[in-house]
Amino acid sequence: MRLRYRLLNVFAHADDPFSGNPLCVFEDGSALSDGQMLALARQFNLSETTFLVAPAAGADAGVRIFTTSFEMPFAGHPTLGTAHVARELHGLGDRLGLSMPAGVVPVAAQGDRWTLTANSGHVEADLAVDDAAAALGLDPEDLVGPVQQVSVGTSQVIAQAASVEAVRRARARPELLGGYAGMGARGGETLVYVWSPSGEGRIEARALVSDGQAVSEDPATGSACSNLGAWLVAQGRSGRWTVSQGEQVSRPSSLELGVTEEGTVTVGGLVRVVGSGEVVL
């Protein structure tokens, strides 16, 4: 079996080929088992690897999204990157619906810039600010409540910091961060999106991920940015922001977050193709 794949960077900068969040997209995963998809995701060892499959009813293309440990119902940069590949492979145009376990997600493009419209989100739980600060290696006054577990398809913790300096200073403690994994977090892992306004229409954010034993950092997280949008909706806020992420892991990234007065959340950014290849099984 020969399997073609594409390598892309999502939420990238136009002048930096090594910016954004890396993604591997397999052009046709229809003949693969769940175990084979997971094994291929482990082979590439990226935060997510995706597989184009037959779409669900009402969608133009289907996708399955795997980390190295489990399948995700929804993730942002895999949605945009996979849509970019599906458009080219199947001539789908600049507007399409991409089906995944979390439902059908609408995506639209202007050139190589893609934007998803997130499913409606909801707050799953209110968390103690002191506990969240301790898990992030911060003082309680470094966070601005409420700290909440939010989901637009993937459940994550949204924590507003009191300053950009506090965002940059966060050093997560895995034994404490892992305590949130039993609250619906993804695959036994916890992702905390710690963020702060950094200027007019600008936000700086970090996505800290823990399985309770170790901590990693994601360079650009569309699902968490979507959950931030849902958090802002719950706070009665609307607007547009450019979210900077990834500087601490040398993968600078930019996400465009929009929240309408009606509560619609959009997340977009630049998709860059950086390579392609073939796997032989």
C-alpha positions as protocol buffer text, in pm:
chain_id: "A"
residue {
  index: 1
  type: MET
  ca { x: 0 y: 0 z: 0 }
}
residue {
  index: 2
  type: ARG
  ca { x: 137 y: 340 z: -103 }
}
residue {
  index: 3
  type: LEU
  ca { x: 7 y: 647 z: 79 }
}
residue {
  index: 4
  type: ARG
  ca { x: 67 y: 1002 z: -37 }
}
residue {
  index: 5
  type: TYR
  ca { x: 97 y: 1279 z: 220 }
}
residue {
  index: 6
  type: ARG
  ca { x: 151 y: 1655 z: 238 }
}
residue {
  index: 7
  type: LEU
  ca { x: 346 y: 1852 z: 497 }
}
residue {
  index: 8
  type: LEU
  ca { x: 213 y: 2197 z: 585 }
}
residue {
  index: 9
  type: ASN
  ca { x: 260 y: 2477 z: 835 }
}
residue {
  index: 10
  type: VAL
  ca { x: -63 y: 2634 z: 962 }
}
residue {
  index: 11
  type: PHE
  ca { x: -103 y: 2980 z: 1121 }
}
residue {
  index: 12
  type: ALA
  ca { x: 230 y: 3057 z: 953 }
}
residue {
  index: 13
  type: HIS
  ca { x: 399 y: 3386 z: 868 }
}
residue {
  index: 14
  type: ALA
  ca { x: 443 y: 3471 z: 502 }
}
residue {
  index: 15
  type: ASP
  ca { x: 811 y: 3558 z: 545 }
}
residue {
  index: 16
  type: ASP
  ca { x: 913 y: 3257 z: 758 }
}
residue {
  index: 17
  type: PRO
  ca { x: 896 y: 2901 z: 617 }
}
residue {
  index: 18
  type: PHE
  ca { x: 950 y: 2756 z: 965 }
}
residue {
  index: 19
  type: SER
  ca { x: 668 y: 2941 z: 1139 }
}
residue {
  index: 20
  type: GLY
  ca { x: 326 y: 2806 z: 1232 }
}
residue {
  index: 21
  type: ASN
  ca { x: 222 y: 2461 z: 1352 }
}
residue {
  index: 22
  type: PRO
  ca { x: 343 y: 2163 z: 1144 }
}
residue {
  index: 23
  type: LEU
  ca { x: 85 y: 1920 z: 1006 }
}
residue {
  index: 24
  type: CYS
  ca { x: 93 y: 1599 z: 803 }
}
residue {
  index: 25
  type: VAL
  ca { x: -213 y: 1532 z: 584 }
}
residue {
  index: 26
  type: PHE
  ca { x: -261 y: 1190 z: 421 }
}
residue {
  index: 27
  type: GLU
  ca { x: -445 y: 1232 z: 94 }
}
residue {
  index: 28
  type: ASP
  ca { x: -656 y: 915 z: 131 }
}
residue {
  index: 29
  type: GLY
  ca { x: -704 y: 730 z: 457 }
}
residue {
  index: 30
  type: SER
  ca { x: -1011 y: 535 z: 351 }
}
residue {
  index: 31
  type: ALA
  ca { x: -831 y: 197 z: 347 }
}
residue {
  index: 32
  type: LEU
  ca { x: -662 y: 243 z: 685 }
}
residue {
  index: 33
  type: SER
  ca { x: -767 y: 102 z: 1020 }
}
residue {
  index: 34
  type: ASP
  ca { x: -775 y: 312 z: 1334 }
}
residue {
  index: 35
  type: GLY
  ca { x: -459 y: 138 z: 1450 }
}
residue {
  index: 36
  type: GLN
  ca { x: -277 y: 217 z: 1126 }
}
residue {
  index: 37
  type: MET
  ca { x: -376 y: 583 z: 1146 }
}
residue {
  index: 38
  type: LEU
  ca { x: -248 y: 604 z: 1502 }
}
residue {
  index: 39
  type: ALA
  ca { x: 75 y: 427 z: 1404 }
}
residue {
  index: 40
  type: LEU
  ca { x: 133 y: 670 z: 1117 }
}
residue {
  index: 41
  type: ALA
  ca { x: 71 y: 965 z: 1350 }
}
residue {
  index: 42
  type: ARG
  ca { x: 336 y: 822 z: 1583 }
}
residue {
  index: 43
  type: GLN
  ca { x: 571 y: 774 z: 1289 }
}
residue {
  index: 44
  type: PHE
  ca { x: 555 y: 1144 z: 1201 }
}
residue {
  index: 45
  type: ASN
  ca { x: 551 y: 1249 z: 1570 }
}
residue {
  index: 46
  type: LEU
  ca { x: 374 y: 1581 z: 1510 }
}
residue {
  index: 47
  type: SER
  ca { x: 111 y: 1728 z: 1738 }
}
residue {
  index: 48
  type: GLU
  ca { x: -153 y: 1607 z: 1489 }
}
residue {
  index: 49
  type: THR
  ca { x: -166 y: 1403 z: 1168 }
}
residue {
  index: 50
  type: THR
  ca { x: -483 y: 1392 z: 957 }
}
residue {
  index: 51
  type: PHE
  ca { x: -640 y: 1154 z: 708 }
}
residue {
  index: 52
  type: LEU
  ca { x: -887 y: 1251 z: 436 }
}
residue {
  index: 53
  type: VAL
  ca { x: -1182 y: 1011 z: 436 }
}
residue {
  index: 54
  type: ALA
  ca { x: -1532 y: 996 z: 291 }
}
residue {
  index: 55
  type: PRO
  ca { x: -1744 y: 1289 z: 413 }
}
residue {
  index: 56
  type: ALA
  ca { x: -2047 y: 1263 z: 636 }
}
residue {
  index: 57
  type: ALA
  ca { x: -2384 y: 1372 z: 501 }
}
residue {
  index: 58
  type: GLY
  ca { x: -2387 y: 1746 z: 431 }
}
residue {
  index: 59
  type: ALA
  ca { x: -2008 y: 1780 z: 414 }
}
residue {
  index: 60
  type: ASP
  ca { x: -1771 y: 1817 z: 120 }
}
residue {
  index: 61
  type: ALA
  ca { x: -1479 y: 1623 z: 270 }
}
residue {
  index: 62
  type: GLY
  ca { x: -1416 y: 1414 z: 576 }
}
residue {
  index: 63
  type: VAL
  ca { x: -1116 y: 1412 z: 809 }
}
residue {
  index: 64
  type: ARG
  ca { x: -990 y: 1211 z: 1101 }
}
residue {
  index: 65
  type: ILE
  ca { x: -739 y: 1377 z: 1333 }
}
residue {
  index: 66
  type: PHE
  ca { x: -484 y: 1184 z: 1539 }
}
residue {
  index: 67
  type: THR
  ca { x: -225 y: 1285 z: 1794 }
}
residue {
  index: 68
  type: THR
  ca { x: 46 y: 1032 z: 1876 }
}
residue {
  index: 69
  type: SER
  ca { x: -186 y: 890 z: 2145 }
}
residue {
  index: 70
  type: PHE
  ca { x: -552 y: 927 z: 2045 }
}
residue {
  index: 71
  type: GLU
  ca { x: -806 y: 1058 z: 1795 }
}
residue {
  index: 72
  type: MET
  ca { x: -932 y: 1414 z: 1842 }
}
residue {
  index: 73
  type: PRO
  ca { x: -1294 y: 1510 z: 1769 }
}
residue {
  index: 74
  type: PHE
  ca { x: -1187 y: 1858 z: 1655 }
}
residue {
  index: 75
  type: ALA
  ca { x: -864 y: 2053 z: 1622 }
}
residue {
  index: 76
  type: GLY
  ca { x: -803 y: 2388 z: 1457 }
}
residue {
  index: 77
  type: HIS
  ca { x: -480 y: 2375 z: 1261 }
}
residue {
  index: 78
  type: PRO
  ca { x: -560 y: 2024 z: 1127 }
}
residue {
  index: 79
  type: THR
  ca { x: -898 y: 2152 z: 1006 }
}
residue {
  index: 80
  type: LEU
  ca { x: -747 y: 2441 z: 811 }
}
residue {
  index: 81
  type: GLY
  ca { x: -454 y: 2242 z: 674 }
}
residue {
  index: 82
  type: THR
  ca { x: -670 y: 1950 z: 565 }
}
residue {
  index: 83
  type: ALA
  ca { x: -917 y: 2185 z: 395 }
}
residue {
  index: 84
  type: HIS
  ca { x: -625 y: 2334 z: 201 }
}
residue {
  index: 85
  type: VAL
  ca { x: -526 y: 1988 z: 74 }
}
residue {
  index: 86
  type: ALA
  ca { x: -887 y: 1883 z: 1 }
}
residue {
  index: 87
  type: ARG
  ca { x: -946 y: 2194 z: -208 }
}
residue {
  index: 88
  type: GLU
  ca { x: -652 y: 2113 z: -432 }
}
residue {
  index: 89
  type: LEU
  ca { x: -714 y: 1738 z: -456 }
}
residue {
  index: 90
  type: HIS
  ca { x: -1088 y: 1750 z: -520 }
}
residue {
  index: 91
  type: GLY
  ca { x: -1148 y: 2097 z: -668 }
}
residue {
  index: 92
  type: LEU
  ca { x: -1382 y: 2193 z: -387 }
}
residue {
  index: 93
  type: GLY
  ca { x: -1345 y: 2569 z: -413 }
}
residue {
  index: 94
  type: ASP
  ca { x: -1294 y: 2822 z: -139 }
}
residue {
  index: 95
  type: ARG
  ca { x: -1593 y: 2728 z: 78 }
}
residue {
  index: 96
  type: LEU
  ca { x: -1650 y: 2379 z: 210 }
}
residue {
  index: 97
  type: GLY
  ca { x: -1776 y: 2179 z: 503 }
}
residue {
  index: 98
  type: LEU
  ca { x: -1530 y: 1941 z: 667 }
}
residue {
  index: 99
  type: SER
  ca { x: -1682 y: 1655 z: 868 }
}
residue {
  index: 100
  type: MET
  ca { x: -1512 y: 1514 z: 1177 }
}
residue {
  index: 101
  type: PRO
  ca { x: -1631 y: 1344 z: 1498 }
}
residue {
  index: 102
  type: ALA
  ca { x: -1729 y: 1682 z: 1648 }
}
residue {
  index: 103
  type: GLY
  ca { x: -1957 y: 1759 z: 1350 }
}
residue {
  index: 104
  type: VAL
  ca { x: -1933 y: 1950 z: 1026 }
}
residue {
  index: 105
  type: VAL
  ca { x: -1706 y: 2257 z: 1048 }
}
residue {
  index: 106
  type: PRO
  ca { x: -1743 y: 2528 z: 778 }
}
residue {
  index: 107
  type: VAL
  ca { x: -1416 y: 2658 z: 636 }
}
residue {
  index: 108
  type: ALA
  ca { x: -1348 y: 2933 z: 384 }
}
residue {
  index: 109
  type: ALA
  ca { x: -1038 y: 3060 z: 205 }
}
residue {
  index: 110
  type: GLN
  ca { x: -898 y: 3374 z: 51 }
}
residue {
  index: 111
  type: GLY
  ca { x: -599 y: 3242 z: -134 }
}
residue {
  index: 112
  type: ASP
  ca { x: -390 y: 3049 z: 117 }
}
residue {
  index: 113
  type: ARG
  ca { x: -556 y: 3209 z: 420 }
}
residue {
  index: 114
  type: TRP
  ca { x: -820 y: 2982 z: 570 }
}
residue {
  index: 115
  type: THR
  ca { x: -1084 y: 3053 z: 833 }
}
residue {
  index: 116
  type: LEU
  ca { x: -1303 y: 2808 z: 1024 }
}
residue {
  index: 117
  type: THR
  ca { x: -1632 y: 2883 z: 1192 }
}
residue {
  index: 118
  type: ALA
  ca { x: -1635 y: 2701 z: 1524 }
}
residue {
  index: 119
  type: ASN
  ca { x: -1929 y: 2503 z: 1650 }
}
residue {
  index: 120
  type: SER
  ca { x: -2119 y: 2662 z: 1935 }
}
residue {
  index: 121
  type: GLY
  ca { x: -1920 y: 2638 z: 2254 }
}
residue {
  index: 122
  type: HIS
  ca { x: -2015 y: 2600 z: 2618 }
}
residue {
  index: 123
  type: VAL
  ca { x: -1854 y: 2636 z: 2957 }
}
residue {
  index: 124
  type: GLU
  ca { x: -1819 y: 2293 z: 3117 }
}
residue {
  index: 125
  type: ALA
  ca { x: -1681 y: 2391 z: 3457 }
}
residue {
  index: 126
  type: ASP
  ca { x: -1558 y: 2682 z: 3668 }
}
residue {
  index: 127
  type: LEU
  ca { x: -1215 y: 2618 z: 3815 }
}
residue {
  index: 128
  type: ALA
  ca { x: -1049 y: 2765 z: 4122 }
}
residue {
  index: 129
  type: VAL
  ca { x: -815 y: 3048 z: 4025 }
}
residue {
  index: 130
  type: ASP
  ca { x: -566 y: 2961 z: 4300 }
}
residue {
  index: 131
  type: ASP
  ca { x: -544 y: 2599 z: 4185 }
}
residue {
  index: 132
  type: ALA
  ca { x: -501 y: 2698 z: 3819 }
}
residue {
  index: 133
  type: ALA
  ca { x: -228 y: 2947 z: 3910 }
}
residue {
  index: 134
  type: ALA
  ca { x: -41 y: 2682 z: 4109 }
}
residue {
  index: 135
  type: ALA
  ca { x: -65 y: 2439 z: 3816 }
}
residue {
  index: 136
  type: LEU
  ca { x: 89 y: 2705 z: 3591 }
}
residue {
  index: 137
  type: GLY
  ca { x: 365 y: 2792 z: 3837 }
}
residue {
  index: 138
  type: LEU
  ca { x: 213 y: 3137 z: 3890 }
}
residue {
  index: 139
  type: ASP
  ca { x: 84 y: 3336 z: 4186 }
}
residue {
  index: 140
  type: PRO
  ca { x: -294 y: 3373 z: 4225 }
}
residue {
  index: 141
  type: GLU
  ca { x: -273 y: 3744 z: 4140 }
}
residue {
  index: 142
  type: ASP
  ca { x: -115 y: 3649 z: 3804 }
}
residue {
  index: 143
  type: LEU
  ca { x: -452 y: 3519 z: 3680 }
}
residue {
  index: 144
  type: VAL
  ca { x: -775 y: 3704 z: 3612 }
}
residue {
  index: 145
  type: GLY
  ca { x: -1090 y: 3497 z: 3673 }
}
residue {
  index: 146
  type: PRO
  ca { x: -1293 y: 3321 z: 3574 }
}
residue {
  index: 147
  type: VAL
  ca { x: -1077 y: 3022 z: 3483 }
}
residue {
  index: 148
  type: GLN
  ca { x: -1302 y: 2780 z: 3299 }
}
residue {
  index: 149
  type: GLN
  ca { x: -1312 y: 2449 z: 3115 }
}
residue {
  index: 150
  type: VAL
  ca { x: -1459 y: 2531 z: 2771 }
}
residue {
  index: 151
  type: SER
  ca { x: -1544 y: 2320 z: 2467 }
}
residue {
  index: 152
  type: VAL
  ca { x: -1637 y: 2386 z: 2105 }
}
residue {
  index: 153
  type: GLY
  ca { x: -1569 y: 2018 z: 2032 }
}
residue {
  index: 154
  type: THR
  ca { x: -1246 y: 1967 z: 2226 }
}
residue {
  index: 155
  type: SER
  ca { x: -1237 y: 2051 z: 2597 }
}
residue {
  index: 156
  type: GLN
  ca { x: -962 y: 2280 z: 2727 }
}
residue {
  index: 157
  type: VAL
  ca { x: -889 y: 2519 z: 3015 }
}
residue {
  index: 158
  type: ILE
  ca { x: -897 y: 2892 z: 2938 }
}
residue {
  index: 159
  type: ALA
  ca { x: -702 y: 3110 z: 3183 }
}
residue {
  index: 160
  type: GLN
  ca { x: -656 y: 3485 z: 3142 }
}
residue {
  index: 161
  type: ALA
  ca { x: -331 y: 3619 z: 3284 }
}
residue {
  index: 162
  type: ALA
  ca { x: -301 y: 3961 z: 3441 }
}
residue {
  index: 163
  type: SER
  ca { x: -16 y: 4054 z: 3206 }
}
residue {
  index: 164
  type: VAL
  ca { x: 184 y: 3936 z: 2907 }
}
residue {
  index: 165
  type: GLU
  ca { x: 478 y: 3900 z: 3144 }
}
residue {
  index: 166
  type: ALA
  ca { x: 280 y: 3644 z: 3345 }
}
residue {
  index: 167
  type: VAL
  ca { x: 198 y: 3450 z: 3026 }
}
residue {
  index: 168
  type: ARG
  ca { x: 568 y: 3430 z: 2942 }
}
residue {
  index: 169
  type: ARG
  ca { x: 661 y: 3336 z: 3299 }
}
residue {
  index: 170
  type: ALA
  ca { x: 421 y: 3040 z: 3324 }
}
residue {
  index: 171
  type: ARG
  ca { x: 600 y: 2711 z: 3395 }
}
residue {
  index: 172
  type: ALA
  ca { x: 342 y: 2438 z: 3424 }
}
residue {
  index: 173
  type: ARG
  ca { x: 364 y: 2174 z: 3697 }
}
residue {
  index: 174
  type: PRO
  ca { x: 259 y: 1845 z: 3534 }
}
residue {
  index: 175
  type: GLU
  ca { x: 145 y: 1675 z: 3854 }
}
residue {
  index: 176
  type: LEU
  ca { x: -104 y: 1959 z: 3911 }
}
residue {
  index: 177
  type: LEU
  ca { x: -199 y: 2026 z: 3550 }
}
residue {
  index: 178
  type: GLY
  ca { x: -277 y: 1659 z: 3502 }
}
residue {
  index: 179
  type: GLY
  ca { x: -545 y: 1685 z: 3766 }
}
residue {
  index: 180
  type: TYR
  ca { x: -774 y: 1850 z: 3511 }
}
residue {
  index: 181
  type: ALA
  ca { x: -753 y: 1554 z: 3272 }
}
residue {
  index: 182
  type: GLY
  ca { x: -1052 y: 1382 z: 3432 }
}
residue {
  index: 183
  type: MET
  ca { x: -1278 y: 1677 z: 3345 }
}
residue {
  index: 184
  type: GLY
  ca { x: -1330 y: 1588 z: 2981 }
}
residue {
  index: 185
  type: ALA
  ca { x: -988 y: 1698 z: 2860 }
}
residue {
  index: 186
  type: ARG
  ca { x: -853 y: 1542 z: 2544 }
}
residue {
  index: 187
  type: GLY
  ca { x: -734 y: 1181 z: 2561 }
}
residue {
  index: 188
  type: GLY
  ca { x: -621 y: 1194 z: 2922 }
}
residue {
  index: 189
  type: GLU
  ca { x: -422 y: 1510 z: 2856 }
}
residue {
  index: 190
  type: THR
  ca { x: -488 y: 1861 z: 2980 }
}
residue {
  index: 191
  type: LEU
  ca { x: -439 y: 2169 z: 2762 }
}
residue {
  index: 192
  type: VAL
  ca { x: -438 y: 2506 z: 2936 }
}
residue {
  index: 193
  type: TYR
  ca { x: -454 y: 2815 z: 2716 }
}
residue {
  index: 194
  type: VAL
  ca { x: -305 y: 3100 z: 2917 }
}
residue {
  index: 195
  type: TRP
  ca { x: -342 y: 3439 z: 2750 }
}
residue {
  index: 196
  type: SER
  ca { x: -339 y: 3814 z: 2798 }
}
residue {
  index: 197
  type: PRO
  ca { x: -420 y: 4123 z: 2590 }
}
residue {
  index: 198
  type: SER
  ca { x: -94 y: 4260 z: 2448 }
}
residue {
  index: 199
  type: GLY
  ca { x: -223 y: 4578 z: 2280 }
}
residue {
  index: 200
  type: GLU
  ca { x: -521 y: 4708 z: 2088 }
}
residue {
  index: 201
  type: GLY
  ca { x: -672 y: 4411 z: 1905 }
}
residue {
  index: 202
  type: ARG
  ca { x: -382 y: 4184 z: 2003 }
}
residue {
  index: 203
  type: ILE
  ca { x: -343 y: 3885 z: 2234 }
}
residue {
  index: 204
  type: GLU
  ca { x: -41 y: 3679 z: 2339 }
}
residue {
  index: 205
  type: ALA
  ca { x: -112 y: 3316 z: 2431 }
}
residue {
  index: 206
  type: ARG
  ca { x: 55 y: 2989 z: 2517 }
}
residue {
  index: 207
  type: ALA
  ca { x: -90 y: 2636 z: 2503 }
}
residue {
  index: 208
  type: LEU
  ca { x: 60 y: 2415 z: 2774 }
}
residue {
  index: 209
  type: VAL
  ca { x: -19 y: 2044 z: 2750 }
}
residue {
  index: 210
  type: SER
  ca { x: 36 y: 1779 z: 3017 }
}
residue {
  index: 211
  type: ASP
  ca { x: -40 y: 1411 z: 3068 }
}
residue {
  index: 212
  type: GLY
  ca { x: 33 y: 1446 z: 3439 }
}
residue {
  index: 213
  type: GLN
  ca { x: 397 y: 1341 z: 3399 }
}
residue {
  index: 214
  type: ALA
  ca { x: 546 y: 1586 z: 3148 }
}
residue {
  index: 215
  type: VAL
  ca { x: 460 y: 1920 z: 2986 }
}
residue {
  index: 216
  type: SER
  ca { x: 484 y: 2019 z: 2620 }
}
residue {
  index: 217
  type: GLU
  ca { x: 391 y: 2342 z: 2443 }
}
residue {
  index: 218
  type: ASP
  ca { x: 190 y: 2370 z: 2123 }
}
residue {
  index: 219
  type: PRO
  ca { x: 303 y: 2645 z: 1883 }
}
residue {
  index: 220
  type: ALA
  ca { x: -41 y: 2736 z: 1742 }
}
residue {
  index: 221
  type: THR
  ca { x: -369 y: 2593 z: 1870 }
}
residue {
  index: 222
  type: GLY
  ca { x: -683 y: 2666 z: 1668 }
}
residue {
  index: 223
  type: SER
  ca { x: -910 y: 2463 z: 1896 }
}
residue {
  index: 224
  type: ALA
  ca { x: -791 y: 2651 z: 2205 }
}
residue {
  index: 225
  type: CYS
  ca { x: -825 y: 2982 z: 2021 }
}
residue {
  index: 226
  type: SER
  ca { x: -1181 y: 2877 z: 1932 }
}
residue {
  index: 227
  type: ASN
  ca { x: -1242 y: 2795 z: 2298 }
}
residue {
  index: 228
  type: LEU
  ca { x: -1104 y: 3136 z: 2392 }
}
residue {
  index: 229
  type: GLY
  ca { x: -1363 y: 3280 z: 2154 }
}
residue {
  index: 230
  type: ALA
  ca { x: -1636 y: 3081 z: 2331 }
}
residue {
  index: 231
  type: TRP
  ca { x: -1501 y: 3206 z: 2666 }
}
residue {
  index: 232
  type: LEU
  ca { x: -1526 y: 3564 z: 2537 }
}
residue {
  index: 233
  type: VAL
  ca { x: -1883 y: 3497 z: 2419 }
}
residue {
  index: 234
  type: ALA
  ca { x: -1969 y: 3379 z: 2772 }
}
residue {
  index: 235
  type: GLN
  ca { x: -1823 y: 3706 z: 2903 }
}
residue {
  index: 236
  type: GLY
  ca { x: -2041 y: 3907 z: 2662 }
}
residue {
  index: 237
  type: ARG
  ca { x: -1744 y: 4029 z: 2458 }
}
residue {
  index: 238
  type: SER
  ca { x: -1704 y: 4059 z: 2082 }
}
residue {
  index: 239
  type: GLY
  ca { x: -1436 y: 4189 z: 1846 }
}
residue {
  index: 240
  type: ARG
  ca { x: -1136 y: 4084 z: 1640 }
}
residue {
  index: 241
  type: TRP
  ca { x: -791 y: 3997 z: 1768 }
}
residue {
  index: 242
  type: THR
  ca { x: -458 y: 3880 z: 1629 }
}
residue {
  index: 243
  type: VAL
  ca { x: -331 y: 3608 z: 1862 }
}
residue {
  index: 244
  type: SER
  ca { x: 46 y: 3556 z: 1881 }
}
residue {
  index: 245
  type: GLN
  ca { x: 161 y: 3214 z: 1992 }
}
residue {
  index: 246
  type: GLY
  ca { x: 467 y: 2990 z: 1964 }
}
residue {
  index: 247
  type: GLU
  ca { x: 756 y: 3229 z: 2032 }
}
residue {
  index: 248
  type: GLN
  ca { x: 868 y: 3028 z: 2336 }
}
residue {
  index: 249
  type: VAL
  ca { x: 911 y: 2715 z: 2119 }
}
residue {
  index: 250
  type: SER
  ca { x: 1073 y: 2900 z: 1824 }
}
residue {
  index: 251
  type: ARG
  ca { x: 767 y: 2853 z: 1602 }
}
residue {
  index: 252
  type: PRO
  ca { x: 614 y: 3204 z: 1584 }
}
residue {
  index: 253
  type: SER
  ca { x: 250 y: 3184 z: 1477 }
}
residue {
  index: 254
  type: SER
  ca { x: -43 y: 3417 z: 1419 }
}
residue {
  index: 255
  type: LEU
  ca { x: -410 y: 3330 z: 1458 }
}
residue {
  index: 256
  type: GLU
  ca { x: -694 y: 3563 z: 1364 }
}
residue {
  index: 257
  type: LEU
  ca { x: -977 y: 3537 z: 1617 }
}
residue {
  index: 258
  type: GLY
  ca { x: -1319 y: 3688 z: 1552 }
}
residue {
  index: 259
  type: VAL
  ca { x: -1622 y: 3697 z: 1783 }
}
residue {
  index: 260
  type: THR
  ca { x: -1942 y: 3853 z: 1651 }
}
residue {
  index: 261
  type: GLU
  ca { x: -2206 y: 4020 z: 1866 }
}
residue {
  index: 262
  type: GLU
  ca { x: -2429 y: 3719 z: 1789 }
}
residue {
  index: 263
  type: GLY
  ca { x: -2168 y: 3485 z: 1938 }
}
residue {
  index: 264
  type: THR
  ca { x: -2018 y: 3334 z: 1622 }
}
residue {
  index: 265
  type: VAL
  ca { x: -1649 y: 3243 z: 1664 }
}
residue {
  index: 266
  type: THR
  ca { x: -1405 y: 3229 z: 1371 }
}
residue {
  index: 267
  type: VAL
  ca { x: -1034 y: 3139 z: 1371 }
}
residue {
  index: 268
  type: GLY
  ca { x: -807 y: 3178 z: 1069 }
}
residue {
  index: 269
  type: GLY
  ca { x: -454 y: 3200 z: 944 }
}
residue {
  index: 270
  type: LEU
  ca { x: -207 y: 3133 z: 666 }
}
residue {
  index: 271
  type: VAL
  ca { x: -146 y: 2778 z: 541 }
}
residue {
  index: 272
  type: ARG
  ca { x: 189 y: 2703 z: 376 }
}
residue {
  index: 273
  type: VAL
  ca { x: 275 y: 2378 z: 196 }
}
residue {
  index: 274
  type: VAL
  ca { x: 634 y: 2279 z: 274 }
}
residue {
  index: 275
  type: GLY
  ca { x: 663 y: 1932 z: 120 }
}
residue {
  index: 276
  type: SER
  ca { x: 508 y: 1604 z: 14 }
}
residue {
  index: 277
  type: GLY
  ca { x: 598 y: 1238 z: -1 }
}
residue {
  index: 278
  type: GLU
  ca { x: 490 y: 878 z: 9 }
}
residue {
  index: 279
  type: VAL
  ca { x: 474 y: 607 z: 274 }
}
residue {
  index: 280
  type: VAL
  ca { x: 490 y: 240 z: 176 }
}
residue {
  index: 281
  type: LEU
  ca { x: 310 y: -6 z: 407 }
}
